[in-house]
Amino acid sequence: MTEKSRLIDLMKDCLERKFPHYEPNHVVKAAQLSKEGEFWIGYKTNLDPFAEESTHLDINLCGDTCFLVSIGLERDKRGQGFGRNLYSAVEEFAKLAGSKSVRMTASGWTPSGKTRQDYMVGLGYTAIGNMEVQKVL
């Protein structure tokens, strides 16, 4: 089994355990980045290029850090705790893939009106400056 295949299977397993809306027909892909051993992993519920929205995430595994580049939920799933489930899947995946931390730029607002950074601090992340957060695994 290639490292790319292993990471895809690992992400599917983590989503299946942690994210109640995961379905086997959802798309999980991976690609090697420019450096050996660094990978992009993506998850998307809808590949229709004309779809208004899709639950998704994009991460980069670089060294011992998992960078959460993008994450989002379809509107009808927001404000119900499913975002927490999706973050939990990312954290479990990162840890099992060998990362020591998850890091992201926490911009925007939650449906409840919290800043994304405040929301992430509530999930156990540490604020780094005005926008970034990190969680040591």
LUMNU-783268 format. One record per residue: residue in one letter; z, x, y of N, C-alpha, C in turn. Coordinates in steps of 0.2 Angstrom, whole numbers, padded with zeros to 4 digits, always signed. Atoms other than C-alpha are relative to their C-alpha. Example, Ala and Ser with C-alpha at 12.3 -4.5 7.8 and 13.67 -1.06 7.14 Angstrom:
<pts>
A+0000+0004-0006+0039+0062-0022+0000+0004+0006;S-0001-0004-0006+0036+0068-0005+0003-0004+0005;
</pts>
This chain:
<pts>
M+0000+0004-0006+0000+0000+0000+0000+0004+0006;T+0001-0004-0006-0005+0007+0017+0006-0002+0005;E-0005+0001-0004+0008+0008+0031-0002-0007+0004;K+0002+0006-0004-0002-0005+0041+0002-0007-0004;S-0001+0006+0004-0001-0018+0026+0008-0001-0001;R-0008+0001+0001+0018-0014+0024+0003-0003+0006;L-0003+0003-0006+0021-0018+0042-0002-0008+0001;I+0002+0007+0000+0011-0034+0041+0004-0005-0005;D-0005+0004+0005+0021-0040+0025+0007+0000+0003;L-0007+0000-0002+0037-0035+0033+0001-0005+0006;M+0000+0005-0005+0033-0045+0049+0000-0007-0003;K+0001+0007+0003+0028-0060+0039+0007-0002-0004;D-0007+0002+0003+0045-0059+0029+0005-0001+0005;C-0005+0001-0006+0055-0058+0045-0001-0006+0003;L+0002+0006-0004+0046-0072+0053+0002-0006-0005;E-0001+0006+0005+0048-0083+0037+0008-0001-0001;R-0007+0000+0001+0067-0079+0036+0003-0003+0007;K-0003+0001-0006+0071-0081+0055-0003-0005+0005;F+0003+0005-0004+0058-0092+0063-0002-0006-0003;P+0001+0006+0004+0058-0110+0057-0007-0003+0000;H+0007+0003+0000+0040-0114+0063-0005+0005-0003;Y+0005-0005+0003+0032-0099+0054-0003-0004-0006;E+0004+0003+0006+0018-0105+0042-0004+0006-0002;P+0005-0005+0003+0008-0094+0030-0007+0001+0003;N+0007+0000-0003-0008-0098+0039+0000+0003+0007;H+0000-0004-0006-0002-0090+0055-0002+0007-0001;V+0003-0006+0001-0010-0074+0059+0005+0006+0002;V-0003-0006-0001-0001-0057+0058-0004+0006-0001;K+0005-0006+0000-0011-0041+0062+0004+0006+0002;A-0003-0006-0002-0007-0023+0064-0006+0005+0001;A+0005-0005-0001-0017-0008+0070+0004+0006+0002;Q-0003-0006-0002-0013+0010+0072-0001+0002+0007;L+0001-0002-0007-0011+0016+0090-0002+0007+0000;S+0003-0007+0000-0017+0033+0096+0003+0006-0003;K-0004-0005+0003-0003+0043+0089+0001-0002-0007;E-0002+0001+0007+0000+0045+0070+0007-0003+0000;G-0007+0004+0001+0014+0033+0065+0002-0005+0005;E-0001+0005-0005+0013+0022+0080-0005-0006-0001;F+0003+0006+0002+0008+0004+0077+0001-0005+0005;W+0000+0006-0003+0004-0012+0086+0000-0005-0005;I+0000+0006+0005+0009-0028+0077+0000-0006+0005;G+0001+0006-0003+0004-0045+0083+0001-0006-0004;Y-0001+0006+0004+0008-0063+0078-0002-0006+0005;K+0003+0006-0004-0001-0079+0084+0000-0006-0005;T+0001+0006+0004+0000-0097+0078-0007-0003+0001;N+0007+0004-0001-0017-0102+0085-0005+0005+0003;L+0005-0005-0002-0032-0091+0086-0006-0003+0004;D+0005+0004-0004-0043-0104+0095+0000+0003+0007;P+0000-0003-0007-0049-0095+0111+0000-0005+0005;F-0001+0005-0005-0049-0111+0120+0006-0004+0000;A-0007+0003+0000-0031-0116+0115+0003+0001+0007;E-0004-0001-0006-0020-0118+0130+0006+0004-0001;E-0006-0004+0001-0006-0110+0122+0001+0001-0007;S-0001-0001+0007+0000-0102+0106+0007+0004+0000;T-0006-0004+0001+0017-0096+0100-0002+0007-0002;H+0002-0006+0002+0015-0077+0099+0005+0006+0002;L-0004-0006-0002+0022-0059+0100-0005+0006-0001;D+0003-0006+0001+0015-0042+0102+0005+0006+0001;I-0004-0006-0001+0025-0026+0099-0003+0006-0002;N+0002-0006+0001+0022-0008+0099+0006+0004-0003;L-0005-0005+0003+0032+0004+0087-0002+0007+0002;C+0001-0007-0002+0033+0021+0095+0006+0004-0001;G-0006-0004+0002+0044+0034+0088+0006-0005-0002;D-0005+0004+0002+0061+0026+0086+0002-0006+0004;T+0000+0006-0005+0058+0012+0099-0005-0005-0002;C+0004+0006+0001+0051-0005+0096-0001-0003+0007;F+0001+0003-0007+0043-0011+0113-0003-0007-0001;L+0003+0007+0000+0041-0030+0114-0004-0001+0006;V+0005+0000-0006+0026-0031+0125-0001-0007+0002;S+0002+0007-0002+0023-0050+0125+0004-0004-0006;I-0003+0005+0005+0032-0065+0117+0000-0007+0004;G+0000+0007-0003+0030-0084+0120+0000-0005-0005;L-0001+0006+0004+0033-0101+0113-0005-0005+0003;E+0003+0005-0002+0022-0116+0114+0005-0005+0004;R-0005+0004-0004+0029-0129+0127+0005-0004-0004;D-0004+0004+0003+0035-0141+0115+0006+0003-0005;K-0005-0004+0004+0046-0128+0106+0005+0003+0005;R-0004-0003-0005+0054-0122+0122+0007-0003+0001;G-0007+0003-0001+0073-0125+0126+0003-0003-0006;Q-0004+0002+0006+0078-0128+0108+0003+0005-0004;G-0003-0006+0004+0084-0111+0102-0006+0003-0004;F+0005-0004+0004+0067-0106+0094-0002+0007+0003;G+0001-0007-0003+0065-0092+0106+0005+0005-0003;R-0005-0004+0003+0081-0085+0100-0002+0002-0007;N+0003-0002+0007+0074-0086+0082-0005+0005+0000;L+0005-0005+0000+0059-0077+0087+0002+0007+0002;Y-0002-0007-0002+0068-0063+0096+0004+0003-0006;S-0003-0002+0006+0079-0062+0080-0004+0003-0005;A+0005-0002+0005+0064-0060+0069-0003+0007+0002;V+0002-0006-0003+0058-0046+0081+0005+0006-0002;E-0006-0005+0001+0075-0037+0080+0001+0002-0008;E-0001-0002+0007+0076-0038+0061-0006+0004-0002;F+0006-0004+0002+0058-0032+0059+0001+0007+0003;A+0000-0007-0003+0061-0017+0071+0005+0004-0004;K-0005-0004+0003+0077-0012+0062-0003+0002-0007;L+0003-0002+0006+0068-0013+0045-0006+0005+0000;A+0006-0004-0001+0053-0004+0051+0002+0007+0002;G-0002-0007-0002+0064+0011+0057+0002+0001+0007;S-0002-0001-0007+0067+0008+0075+0007+0000+0001;K-0008+0000-0002+0084+0011+0083+0001-0004+0006;S-0001+0004-0006+0081+0000+0098-0006-0004+0001;V+0006+0004-0002+0070-0014+0105+0001+0000+0008;R+0000+0000-0007+0065-0013+0123-0006-0004+0003;M+0005+0005-0003+0056-0025+0135+0001+0000+0007;T-0001+0002-0007+0052-0029+0153+0001-0008-0001;A-0002+0007+0000+0061-0046+0155-0001-0003+0006;S+0002+0003-0006+0052-0055+0168-0001-0007-0001;G+0001+0007+0001+0051-0073+0172+0007-0004-0001;W-0006+0005+0001+0063-0088+0169+0000-0004-0006;T-0001+0004+0006+0069-0098+0155-0001-0007+0002;P+0000+0007-0002+0067-0117+0154+0006-0003+0003;S-0006+0003-0003+0085-0119+0159+0001+0003+0007;G+0000-0002-0007+0082-0109+0175+0003+0007+0000;K-0003-0007+0000+0090-0092+0170-0006+0005+0001;T+0005-0005+0001+0081-0076+0173-0001+0002-0007;R+0002-0002+0007+0073-0069+0158+0005+0006-0002;Q-0004-0006+0002+0084-0053+0160+0007-0003-0001;D-0006+0003+0001+0100-0064+0161+0000-0003-0007;Y+0000+0003+0007+0095-0073+0145+0000+0006-0005;M+0000-0006+0005+0092-0056+0136+0006+0003+0000;V-0007-0003+0000+0109-0049+0142+0004-0005-0005;G-0004+0005+0004+0116-0065+0134-0001+0001-0008;L+0002-0002+0007+0107-0060+0117+0002+0007-0002;G-0003-0007+0002+0116-0043+0117-0004+0006+0003;Y+0004-0006-0003+0103-0033+0127+0004+0003+0006;T-0003-0003-0006+0108-0021+0141-0005+0001+0005;A+0004+0000-0006+0100-0022+0158-0001+0008+0001;I+0002-0007-0003+0090-0006+0163-0003-0001+0006;G+0004+0001-0006+0086-0007+0181+0000-0008+0001;N+0001+0007-0002+0080-0023+0188-0004-0005-0005;M+0004+0004+0004+0068-0029+0175+0000+0002-0008;E+0000-0002+0007+0070-0019+0158+0006-0002-0003;V-0006+0001+0004+0082-0023+0144-0001+0004-0006;Q+0000-0003+0007+0086-0014+0128+0006-0002-0004;K-0006+0002+0004+0096-0018+0113+0000+0006-0006;V-0001-0005+0005+0102-0004+0101+0001-0004-0006;L-0001+0003+0007+0100-0009+0083+0005+0003-0004;
</pts>
